[in-house]
Amino acid sequence: MKHVLLAAAMCVFSVFAAQALAAEQFLVKDGRAQAEIIIAENPPRTVRLAAHELQNYVEKISGARLPIATQPSDGVPVRVYVGRSPHTD
């Protein structure tokens, strides 16, 4: 369980670090999701758990629920990649 939480924290940290270098973007703005969580089509159980943990904690903090998808959507300004997938290779 510690490894899953560490992996989720590292993903979140890397997103925030990358976003700090880019234009001002938010995971949630004015109570509305501005991001989506991207995972592989058949992720390992730990990746699925980490994505759901991230989704739950962002919702607890902000009230907005980030969708979890296997393909990035057009029109979503921020993407959070959890685990390895064709999009991260």
Secondary structure, 3 states (H helix, E strand, C coil): CHHHHHHHHHHHHHHHHHHHHCCCCCCEECCEECEEEECCCCCCHHHHHHHHHHHHHHHHHHCCCCCEECCCCCCCCEEEECCCCCCCC
